[in-house]
Amino acid sequence: MSDTTSTAVAKARRHTAGKLKRIAALLQGKSTMLIVMQDYPDPDAIASAAGLRALVNASDGIQCSLAHGGVVGRAENRALSNYLALNLRSMADVDVNRFDLIAMVDSQPGTGNTALPPEVVPHIVIDHHPCRRATRRSAFTDVRSRYGATSTILYEYLSGSGVDIGVDLATALLYGIRTDTQDLGRETCPADIHAYLALYP
């Protein structure tokens, strides 16, 4: 690992540690969470949702439901969802008022690509696209536009929390990074490379 990469990874770990403390405080006393993805979730969205579910299940025992508004169209995305046994739900069948917390991954409020009602402000937003104004209303946000994939952020959360990343989840996170960065050839930062190399074995 180069000195530049080592410095960037160390900085990311400090940033993530602070975020983990804030999200832990938000999770206290809660028992259910709805994780909302974009309407037509891609591998990065699917892996990020699975990663967040693993994080909150391990640290707080919170029961999570994963939902999206459209369909999982591409065959490889359906295969990934089945591989992870995610049991994705349609937003049309979800009552958002039944959940203690609502999280959004790999998307943000106001983008127009999620079926979350516009009047509902998610408590948690984790994404790698440029931050939108509506996102700032959420209680917890972690938007890192320099990152090539949201899966990288979730990898840092899981590793920073000491949560075991099993083969299935590692495969999904790596695939999410790989597809969103086109094999680390597009919009990639040192954190993406570090996560990819750490997950690959």
Backbone as CSV, one residue per row, in Angstrom:
resi,resn,N_x,N_y,N_z,CA_x,CA_y,CA_z,C_x,C_y,C_z
1,MET,0.843,-1.184,0.000,0.000,0.000,0.000,0.888,1.247,0.000
2,SER,0.634,2.177,-0.915,1.453,3.383,-0.999,1.181,4.294,0.176
3,ASP,2.111,5.260,0.407,1.933,6.211,1.505,0.654,7.027,1.318
4,THR,0.374,7.409,0.072,-0.833,8.186,-0.211,-2.088,7.395,0.123
5,THR,-2.099,6.124,-0.290,-3.249,5.269,-0.001,-3.390,5.038,1.496
6,SER,-2.262,4.794,2.186,-2.297,4.568,3.636,-2.861,5.772,4.371
7,THR,-2.445,6.972,3.967,-2.947,8.205,4.592,-4.440,8.360,4.354
8,ALA,-4.879,8.098,3.119,-6.297,8.230,2.786,-7.141,7.224,3.559
9,VAL,-6.643,6.002,3.683,-7.382,4.966,4.417,-7.474,5.314,5.895
10,ALA,-6.380,5.821,6.477,-6.384,6.211,7.891,-7.382,7.341,8.134
11,LYS,-7.410,8.301,7.220,-8.364,9.416,7.339,-9.798,8.903,7.244
12,ALA,-10.036,7.982,6.313,-11.378,7.416,6.157,-11.802,6.663,7.417
13,ARG,-10.868,5.958,8.052,-11.200,5.217,9.276,-11.615,6.155,10.394
14,ARG,-10.929,7.269,10.516,-11.299,8.249,11.557,-12.680,8.822,11.273
15,HIS,-12.931,9.136,10.014,-14.234,9.679,9.624,-15.338,8.659,9.916
16,THR,-15.080,7.414,9.552,-16.065,6.355,9.762,-16.328,6.119,11.244
17,ALA,-15.287,6.189,12.068,-15.459,5.990,13.511,-16.432,7.016,14.075
18,GLY,-16.304,8.257,13.641,-17.224,9.295,14.088,-18.640,9.038,13.616
19,LYS,-18.783,8.597,12.388,-20.113,8.297,11.850,-20.754,7.119,12.592
20,LEU,-19.956,6.129,12.927,-20.490,4.963,13.637,-21.019,5.335,15.013
21,LYS,-20.360,6.261,15.680,-20.851,6.716,16.982,-22.199,7.410,16.833
22,ARG,-22.331,8.211,15.798,-23.590,8.939,15.588,-24.726,8.000,15.209
23,ILE,-24.421,7.031,14.358,-25.492,6.120,13.951,-25.881,5.200,15.100
24,ALA,-24.924,4.849,15.955,-25.228,4.012,17.116,-26.186,4.734,18.055
25,ALA,-25.991,6.022,18.236,-26.890,6.801,19.091,-28.292,6.854,18.502
26,LEU,-28.375,6.940,17.183,-29.676,6.992,16.523,-30.411,5.660,16.619
27,LEU,-29.661,4.565,16.636,-30.265,3.237,16.673,-30.759,2.824,18.057
28,GLN,-30.302,3.486,19.091,-30.647,3.096,20.462,-32.159,3.105,20.678
29,GLY,-32.650,1.998,21.211,-34.063,1.903,21.549,-34.975,1.598,20.375
30,LYS,-34.421,1.429,19.186,-35.239,1.153,18.003,-35.265,-0.352,17.726
31,SER,-36.327,-0.820,17.078,-36.451,-2.259,16.832,-36.692,-2.606,15.368
32,THR,-37.128,-1.647,14.549,-37.398,-1.946,13.137,-36.829,-0.848,12.240
33,MET,-36.364,-1.257,11.062,-35.832,-0.304,10.093,-36.260,-0.709,8.686
34,LEU,-36.674,0.269,7.908,-36.946,0.085,6.487,-35.762,0.657,5.712
35,ILE,-35.152,-0.172,4.871,-34.037,0.272,4.037,-34.549,0.404,2.617
36,VAL,-34.542,1.633,2.116,-35.094,1.941,0.797,-33.966,2.064,-0.220
37,MET,-34.135,1.372,-1.334,-33.201,1.461,-2.445,-33.860,2.204,-3.603
38,GLN,-33.077,2.500,-4.624,-33.627,3.079,-5.834,-34.629,2.099,-6.440
39,ASP,-35.525,2.602,-7.284,-36.607,1.767,-7.802,-36.109,0.552,-8.566
40,TYR,-35.024,0.711,-9.313,-34.456,-0.396,-10.085,-33.035,-0.627,-9.569
41,PRO,-32.918,-1.305,-8.436,-31.624,-1.368,-7.740,-30.544,-2.092,-8.537
42,ASP,-29.357,-1.492,-8.511,-28.192,-2.090,-9.152,-27.369,-2.827,-8.089
43,PRO,-26.278,-3.482,-8.467,-25.504,-4.248,-7.479,-25.006,-3.419,-6.306
44,ASP,-24.639,-2.154,-6.545,-24.157,-1.315,-5.446,-25.271,-1.055,-4.439
45,ALA,-26.466,-0.786,-4.932,-27.604,-0.548,-4.030,-27.958,-1.810,-3.250
46,ILE,-27.992,-2.946,-3.936,-28.345,-4.210,-3.290,-27.322,-4.568,-2.216
47,ALA,-26.040,-4.459,-2.571,-24.990,-4.795,-1.615,-24.985,-3.831,-0.434
48,SER,-25.213,-2.554,-0.699,-25.222,-1.562,0.381,-26.367,-1.811,1.352
49,ALA,-27.527,-2.149,0.814,-28.677,-2.467,1.676,-28.388,-3.701,2.525
50,ALA,-27.782,-4.707,1.906,-27.432,-5.920,2.658,-26.390,-5.608,3.723
51,GLY,-25.452,-4.730,3.407,-24.424,-4.348,4.371,-24.988,-3.591,5.554
52,LEU,-25.908,-2.661,5.287,-26.521,-1.907,6.381,-27.359,-2.842,7.249
53,ARG,-28.075,-3.761,6.624,-28.854,-4.734,7.392,-27.945,-5.546,8.311
54,ALA,-26.817,-6.002,7.796,-25.886,-6.780,8.603,-25.347,-5.959,9.769
55,LEU,-25.078,-4.701,9.517,-24.549,-3.820,10.566,-25.537,-3.656,11.706
56,VAL,-26.764,-3.302,11.391,-27.739,-3.026,12.454,-28.227,-4.318,13.114
57,ASN,-28.272,-5.411,12.365,-28.626,-6.695,12.976,-27.598,-7.106,14.015
58,ALA,-26.326,-6.898,13.686,-25.249,-7.327,14.572,-25.119,-6.451,15.801
59,SER,-25.285,-5.146,15.628,-25.019,-4.238,16.741,-26.230,-3.981,17.621
60,ASP,-27.412,-4.051,17.056,-28.590,-3.674,17.829,-29.744,-4.659,17.731
61,GLY,-29.608,-5.679,16.914,-30.698,-6.635,16.764,-31.925,-6.054,16.110
62,ILE,-31.760,-4.979,15.369,-32.888,-4.341,14.698,-33.326,-5.174,13.506
63,GLN,-34.621,-5.392,13.377,-35.170,-6.130,12.249,-35.338,-5.197,11.051
64,CYS,-34.801,-5.610,9.910,-34.804,-4.751,8.732,-35.656,-5.331,7.613
65,SER,-36.327,-4.447,6.898,-37.008,-4.792,5.653,-36.364,-3.968,4.548
66,LEU,-36.117,-4.597,3.395,-35.498,-3.935,2.261,-36.543,-3.769,1.169
67,ALA,-36.644,-2.569,0.616,-37.717,-2.314,-0.339,-37.258,-1.394,-1.467
68,HIS,-37.970,-1.516,-2.590,-37.736,-0.639,-3.742,-39.046,-0.518,-4.508
69,GLY,-39.118,0.473,-5.387,-40.388,0.753,-6.039,-40.621,0.050,-7.348
70,GLY,-39.548,-0.268,-8.072,-39.706,-0.875,-9.386,-39.466,-2.366,-9.353
71,VAL,-38.642,-2.821,-10.286,-38.326,-4.252,-10.376,-36.814,-4.422,-10.433
72,VAL,-36.367,-5.603,-10.055,-34.962,-5.962,-10.236,-34.882,-6.593,-11.620
73,GLY,-34.512,-5.791,-12.607,-34.654,-6.202,-13.993,-33.559,-7.099,-14.525
74,ARG,-32.309,-6.734,-14.297,-31.207,-7.487,-14.885,-31.038,-8.838,-14.196
75,ALA,-30.733,-9.848,-14.984,-30.628,-11.209,-14.450,-29.573,-11.312,-13.362
76,GLU,-28.432,-10.635,-13.542,-27.369,-10.725,-12.544,-27.768,-10.040,-11.241
77,ASN,-28.612,-9.006,-11.321,-29.080,-8.346,-10.110,-30.077,-9.224,-9.357
78,ARG,-30.926,-9.914,-10.094,-31.834,-10.867,-9.456,-31.053,-12.004,-8.820
79,ALA,-30.020,-12.460,-9.507,-29.189,-13.537,-8.961,-28.504,-13.088,-7.673
80,LEU,-28.028,-11.849,-7.648,-27.373,-11.321,-6.446,-28.356,-11.246,-5.291
81,SER,-29.554,-10.752,-5.557,-30.577,-10.670,-4.518,-30.930,-12.049,-3.972
82,ASN,-31.052,-13.025,-4.869,-31.363,-14.397,-4.442,-30.200,-14.997,-3.660
83,TYR,-28.985,-14.732,-4.110,-27.782,-15.250,-3.445,-27.717,-14.766,-1.998
84,LEU,-28.126,-13.522,-1.784,-28.091,-12.938,-0.444,-29.359,-13.239,0.358
85,ALA,-30.342,-13.879,-0.279,-31.625,-14.202,0.373,-32.245,-12.955,0.998
86,LEU,-32.350,-11.900,0.201,-32.772,-10.612,0.749,-34.283,-10.470,0.926
87,ASN,-35.075,-11.202,0.159,-36.531,-11.087,0.255,-36.961,-9.622,0.106
88,LEU,-36.589,-9.029,-1.030,-36.901,-7.627,-1.278,-38.410,-7.423,-1.379
89,ARG,-38.873,-6.299,-0.822,-40.298,-5.988,-0.823,-40.587,-4.823,-1.760
90,SER,-41.801,-4.782,-2.260,-42.244,-3.658,-3.071,-42.708,-2.531,-2.160
91,MET,-42.313,-1.314,-2.487,-42.743,-0.164,-1.676,-44.263,-0.029,-1.670
92,ALA,-44.904,-0.533,-2.698,-46.361,-0.468,-2.754,-47.007,-1.284,-1.641
93,ASP,-46.278,-2.253,-1.116,-46.812,-3.123,-0.060,-46.306,-2.744,1.329
94,VAL,-45.611,-1.620,1.425,-44.966,-1.235,2.684,-45.682,-0.049,3.307
95,ASP,-45.962,-0.162,4.597,-46.482,0.970,5.374,-45.308,1.589,6.122
96,VAL,-44.833,2.726,5.643,-43.636,3.332,6.222,-43.840,3.730,7.673
97,ASN,-45.086,3.929,8.077,-45.368,4.349,9.449,-45.158,3.236,10.468
98,ARG,-44.976,2.014,9.999,-44.792,0.886,10.914,-43.326,0.706,11.334
99,PHE,-42.435,1.527,10.806,-41.007,1.374,11.095,-40.493,2.488,12.001
100,ASP,-39.609,2.087,12.922,-39.005,3.078,13.811,-38.038,3.980,13.063
101,LEU,-37.354,3.410,12.085,-36.353,4.153,11.324,-36.499,3.858,9.839
102,ILE,-36.194,4.841,9.029,-36.154,4.672,7.582,-34.781,5.093,7.097
103,ALA,-34.143,4.210,6.352,-32.821,4.496,5.797,-32.896,4.454,4.276
104,MET,-32.044,5.228,3.642,-31.937,5.224,2.193,-30.475,5.001,1.828
105,VAL,-30.214,4.035,0.946,-28.841,3.746,0.538,-28.699,3.889,-0.975
106,ASP,-27.546,4.402,-1.394,-27.208,4.563,-2.813,-28.214,5.437,-3.556
107,SER,-28.880,6.300,-2.837,-29.797,7.272,-3.417,-30.070,8.327,-2.351
108,GLN,-30.810,9.355,-2.726,-31.125,10.428,-1.786,-32.532,10.947,-2.032
109,PRO,-33.113,11.620,-1.028,-34.443,12.209,-1.222,-34.422,13.227,-2.365
110,GLY,-35.487,13.237,-3.121,-35.611,14.225,-4.187,-34.968,13.844,-5.499
111,THR,-34.384,12.651,-5.580,-33.753,12.252,-6.832,-34.775,11.786,-7.862
112,GLY,-35.955,11.389,-7.391,-36.981,10.913,-8.300,-36.830,9.457,-8.703
113,ASN,-35.834,8.772,-8.113,-35.640,7.368,-8.489,-35.960,6.408,-7.356
114,THR,-36.700,6.893,-6.350,-37.174,6.010,-5.289,-38.664,6.251,-5.068
115,ALA,-39.334,5.226,-4.547,-40.775,5.311,-4.320,-41.110,5.777,-2.905
116,LEU,-40.117,6.213,-2.137,-40.419,6.747,-0.815,-41.230,8.035,-0.978
117,PRO,-42.389,8.132,-0.326,-43.213,9.333,-0.477,-42.409,10.598,-0.186
118,PRO,-42.582,11.637,-0.984,-41.761,12.842,-0.841,-41.888,13.532,0.512
119,GLU,-43.004,13.310,1.199,-43.184,13.946,2.508,-42.464,13.188,3.626
120,VAL,-41.976,11.997,3.328,-41.277,11.191,4.323,-39.783,11.506,4.273
121,VAL,-39.249,11.963,5.395,-37.819,12.272,5.480,-37.109,11.072,6.091
122,PRO,-36.227,10.416,5.349,-35.513,9.273,5.927,-34.618,9.718,7.078
123,HIS,-34.497,8.869,8.077,-33.635,9.185,9.211,-32.161,9.058,8.837
124,ILE,-31.867,8.134,7.917,-30.486,7.801,7.549,-30.354,7.846,6.032
125,VAL,-29.325,8.526,5.558,-29.019,8.542,4.118,-27.532,8.250,3.952
126,ILE,-27.221,7.195,3.195,-25.834,6.816,2.926,-25.691,6.681,1.409
127,ASP,-24.795,7.467,0.820,-24.725,7.514,-0.638,-23.353,8.006,-1.088
128,HIS,-23.065,7.808,-2.384,-21.797,8.292,-2.927,-22.008,9.286,-4.071
129,HIS,-23.243,9.698,-4.285,-23.523,10.699,-5.307,-23.479,12.101,-4.680
130,PRO,-23.396,13.148,-5.476,-23.361,14.505,-4.909,-24.530,14.765,-3.969
131,CYS,-24.235,15.429,-2.862,-25.255,15.660,-1.827,-26.327,16.622,-2.331
132,ARG,-27.572,16.279,-2.039,-28.718,17.108,-2.421,-29.223,17.881,-1.203
133,ARG,-29.856,18.987,-1.468,-30.338,19.840,-0.382,-31.302,19.100,0.533
134,ALA,-32.210,18.305,-0.040,-33.207,17.598,0.765,-32.562,16.603,1.726
135,THR,-31.389,16.124,1.378,-30.708,15.147,2.227,-30.353,15.729,3.574
136,ARG,-30.073,17.010,3.619,-29.626,17.659,4.858,-30.699,17.677,5.938
137,ARG,-31.937,17.341,5.585,-33.002,17.282,6.593,-32.951,15.993,7.408
138,SER,-32.210,15.013,6.931,-32.145,13.723,7.623,-31.284,13.820,8.873
139,ALA,-31.618,13.007,9.863,-30.897,13.048,11.139,-29.457,12.574,10.985
140,PHE,-29.244,11.600,10.106,-27.895,11.065,9.885,-27.636,10.997,8.390
141,THR,-26.545,11.603,7.962,-26.171,11.521,6.554,-24.687,11.179,6.440
142,ASP,-24.380,10.372,5.464,-22.991,10.093,5.110,-22.945,10.014,3.588
143,VAL,-22.665,11.136,2.981,-22.634,11.246,1.522,-21.203,11.569,1.114
144,ARG,-20.555,10.645,0.443,-19.148,10.804,0.059,-19.042,10.757,-1.461
145,SER,-19.128,11.918,-2.069,-19.169,11.985,-3.527,-17.835,11.635,-4.178
146,ARG,-16.764,11.604,-3.406,-15.467,11.197,-3.971,-15.380,9.678,-4.127
147,TYR,-16.228,8.958,-3.418,-16.184,7.502,-3.459,-16.835,6.993,-4.748
148,GLY,-16.323,5.875,-5.217,-16.884,5.296,-6.426,-18.110,4.446,-6.190
149,ALA,-18.340,4.034,-4.937,-19.460,3.142,-4.649,-19.911,3.308,-3.195
150,THR,-21.213,3.177,-2.973,-21.744,3.189,-1.617,-21.302,1.936,-0.865
151,SER,-21.063,0.853,-1.591,-20.589,-0.387,-0.973,-19.289,-0.167,-0.210
152,THR,-18.452,0.736,-0.682,-17.202,1.039,0.015,-17.482,1.612,1.395
153,ILE,-18.458,2.498,1.484,-18.822,3.097,2.774,-19.307,2.013,3.729
154,LEU,-20.159,1.112,3.228,-20.686,0.052,4.092,-19.590,-0.920,4.494
155,TYR,-18.637,-1.169,3.617,-17.492,-2.006,4.011,-16.763,-1.355,5.187
156,GLU,-16.551,-0.044,5.114,-15.858,0.653,6.198,-16.654,0.608,7.490
157,TYR,-17.967,0.722,7.408,-18.808,0.604,8.605,-18.657,-0.773,9.239
158,LEU,-18.757,-1.807,8.418,-18.710,-3.179,8.928,-17.348,-3.503,9.519
159,SER,-16.291,-3.154,8.820,-14.946,-3.444,9.326,-14.638,-2.589,10.548
160,GLY,-15.107,-1.344,10.553,-14.878,-0.469,11.698,-15.635,-0.902,12.932
161,SER,-16.734,-1.632,12.737,-17.545,-2.113,13.858,-17.137,-3.506,14.310
162,GLY,-16.232,-4.124,13.567,-15.819,-5.484,13.908,-16.846,-6.534,13.547
163,VAL,-17.785,-6.186,12.657,-18.804,-7.143,12.236,-18.190,-8.102,11.220
164,ASP,-18.417,-9.385,11.426,-17.889,-10.379,10.503,-18.559,-10.238,9.141
165,ILE,-17.739,-10.128,8.105,-18.254,-10.038,6.739,-18.106,-11.419,6.108
166,GLY,-19.200,-12.142,6.019,-19.159,-13.487,5.462,-18.899,-13.473,3.967
167,VAL,-18.697,-14.658,3.421,-18.363,-14.781,2.006,-19.444,-14.167,1.117
168,ASP,-20.712,-14.419,1.442,-21.790,-13.914,0.596,-21.831,-12.393,0.580
169,LEU,-21.738,-11.772,1.753,-21.778,-10.315,1.815,-20.516,-9.704,1.216
170,ALA,-19.368,-10.326,1.461,-18.120,-9.836,0.864,-18.204,-9.865,-0.656
171,THR,-18.763,-10.941,-1.188,-18.927,-11.064,-2.632,-19.815,-9.946,-3.171
172,ALA,-20.917,-9.686,-2.477,-21.846,-8.648,-2.915,-21.207,-7.267,-2.870
173,LEU,-20.517,-6.945,-1.775,-19.879,-5.632,-1.653,-18.797,-5.448,-2.720
174,LEU,-18.014,-6.481,-2.945,-16.976,-6.398,-3.965,-17.605,-6.196,-5.344
175,TYR,-18.674,-6.918,-5.611,-19.350,-6.787,-6.907,-19.956,-5.386,-7.059
176,GLY,-20.495,-4.846,-5.953,-21.034,-3.488,-5.997,-19.966,-2.470,-6.344
177,ILE,-18.795,-2.609,-5.724,-17.678,-1.702,-6.019,-17.222,-1.891,-7.464
178,ARG,-17.087,-3.134,-7.858,-16.572,-3.438,-9.200,-17.472,-2.871,-10.298
179,THR,-18.777,-3.047,-10.159,-19.685,-2.584,-11.207,-19.802,-1.071,-11.244
180,ASP,-19.865,-0.422,-10.082,-20.041,1.029,-10.073,-18.779,1.779,-10.503
181,THR,-17.620,1.156,-10.330,-16.363,1.798,-10.726,-15.813,1.230,-12.034
182,GLN,-16.573,0.346,-12.667,-16.122,-0.320,-13.887,-14.721,-0.905,-13.692
183,ASP,-14.654,-1.845,-12.765,-13.396,-2.531,-12.431,-12.313,-1.559,-11.970
184,LEU,-12.726,-0.620,-11.107,-11.819,0.381,-10.516,-11.231,1.321,-11.560
185,GLY,-11.896,1.437,-12.695,-11.375,2.310,-13.747,-12.098,3.634,-13.872
186,ARG,-13.153,3.857,-13.053,-13.943,5.089,-13.171,-14.300,5.617,-11.789
187,GLU,-14.072,6.903,-11.575,-14.485,7.581,-10.332,-14.105,6.771,-9.105
188,THR,-12.845,6.380,-9.057,-12.350,5.543,-7.967,-11.430,6.342,-7.061
189,CYS,-11.538,6.118,-5.751,-10.643,6.758,-4.796,-9.877,5.665,-4.044
190,PRO,-8.846,6.028,-3.278,-8.075,5.002,-2.557,-8.922,4.112,-1.653
191,ALA,-10.000,4.659,-1.088,-10.864,3.858,-0.214,-11.519,2.716,-0.982
192,ASP,-11.929,2.979,-2.226,-12.527,1.927,-3.047,-11.521,0.811,-3.304
193,ILE,-10.303,1.198,-3.633,-9.260,0.216,-3.919,-8.952,-0.614,-2.675
194,HIS,-8.839,0.068,-1.528,-8.557,-0.639,-0.279,-9.675,-1.622,0.049
195,ALA,-10.931,-1.187,-0.074,-12.064,-2.068,0.226,-12.073,-3.271,-0.724
196,TYR,-11.831,-3.015,-1.990,-11.820,-4.092,-2.992,-10.777,-5.137,-2.646
197,LEU,-9.564,-4.677,-2.330,-8.484,-5.602,-2.030,-8.718,-6.340,-0.716
198,ALA,-9.361,-5.674,0.244,-9.638,-6.315,1.535,-10.737,-7.355,1.408
199,LEU,-11.724,-7.106,0.548,-12.847,-8.017,0.378,-12.502,-9.211,-0.498
200,TYR,-11.609,-9.028,-1.450,-11.364,-10.056,-2.457,-10.956,-11.414,-1.881
201,PRO,-10.048,-11.450,-0.908,-9.648,-12.789,-0.384,-10.803,-13.591,0.191
